[in-house]
């Protein structure tokens, strides 16, 4: 089981691309009916890498990271 769960709330994502610019290894932009939205490349990860930094730069806090071992929301 992976240590971290990385999710993007598409309902509040504004598609600015800050996450994919900050951490292209973890985030992509995808086309939706409501314009471009961010998507985590891997929902489950053993290491955060730059994903936490990407979550920190998200202007609408659409990225959520959970520590699954401790069942604790980090962001």
Secondary structure as UniProt FT lines:
FT   STRAND          4..8
FT   TURN            10..12
FT   HELIX           18..22
FT   TURN            24..26
FT   STRAND          27..32
FT   TURN            33..34
FT   STRAND          35..40
FT   STRAND          44..45
FT   TURN            49..50
FT   HELIX           51..57
FT   TURN            59..60
FT   STRAND          63..67
FT   TURN            68..71
FT   STRAND          72..73
//
